């Protein structure tokens, strides 16, 4: 793992949250994107070298909608940038971590991603991100 890529924050209303985080961080978001496969609309802010990703559910059965129903708005996950997501998956599995999706899937911001189950990471949902090639 090379660095923290972003912190994901689940929100009920992306527009209101964009306004709130713009005031908080003193800057506008630089990108919005919908990831249909995950049922989520995202908004990105950059602060220092780290991104903040706001996540709003686009359908009631999405992981973000379920998270908000269960826990309310707040920090959803921490994402780490990796050079080789497949090698990291093998390494982490050999260390006893539980991978939620065995095949990397498309994420926001030109990434492929996998998630580690929170029960294997002290209750924290961890995302591994690799920049898509080509």
N, C-alpha and C positions, 0 to 999 in steps of 0.2 A: 504494500500500500504506500502510495506516494504522498498523499495529503488529504485533508478534508475537502471534498468537492463541493458539497452543499449541505445545508440543514433544511429538511422538509417540514413545513408547518401546515397542518390541516386547518382550513378555514371554511366557514359557512357561506360567506359572500366575498367573492374575489374582488369585486369593485371596491367595496368598503374597506377591505383589507389592504388593497393597493394604496388607497388614500391614507390609511393609518400608517403603513410602513414607509410611505413616501415622507410623511411628517417625521416619523421616528428616525429614519436614516438620513434625512436631508437630501434625498435624491429620488428620482423617478425610477420605476422598473424599466428594464431595458428589453424585455422580451415577454410575450405571452404565447402560449402554445397549448393545443389540445392533444392529448394522447388517447385516442378512441379506445384502444385495447384495454386501457386501465380505467376508462370512464372518468377522466380527470382533465380539468383545465388548469394550467400552471402559469405562474408569473414569477419572473426572476429579478432579483436585485443583486447588485454586487457591492460588497463592503470589504475594503482591503482586498485580500486575495481569495475571499470566500463568498460563495453565492448563498442567497436565501431563496428558497423555492416555496412559494405559496401554492397550495393545492386545494381546488374546489371540485367536489363531485359533480359529474354531469349526468349521473343516473343513480337511483336509490340503491342499486346492488353493487356499487363500486366499493373498493377497499376504503376509500376516503370517507364515503357516506357511512359505512359500517363503523369506522374508527370514531367519527364524530358522534354517532348514535351511542356508542359505548363509553367514550371517554371525553367527549366535547372537543372543542377546538384546542390546538396546541401543537407542540413538537411531535411530529409523526415519525421521522427517521433521521438518521445521520448517514450521509453518503461519503464513501471514500473513492478517490480516483485510483485506478489500478492500470498497470501497463498491459497485463495479459490476464483477462478475466477468467479464462479457462484454467490457467496455472494456479490462480488464486483460489478458484473453486476446489481444485484437487488438494491444494495445501490445507485449506480450511476444513474440508471434509476429513482429511487425515488427522487433524487436530481435534475432531469431535464436534465441529459446528454443523448445524442443520441448515441445509440450503433449501429455500422454499421453491425455487423454480430451477430445475436441473438444466434447462436450456436458457441461455441469456435471451431476453426479450427487448424489444424496442422501448426506449425511454425517451424522455424529453431532452432537449438541448443536444441533439445529435449523439446520443449515447446508447450503448447496449448495457443492460443492467441485470443483476440478480440480487435477491434478497436473502438474508440470513434470518432464521426464525428467532424471535425475541426470547424464547425459552432457552436458547443456547448462548445468548449474549446479555445476560443479566437484565432482561426485560426491555432491551433497546432493539428496535427494528433497524438493522444495518443493511445498507444498499451498497453494492459494488458497482462502479461505473467505469466504462471504458469508451473512449472516443471511437465512433464508427470509422472504419477505414474505407477510403475510396469513396 
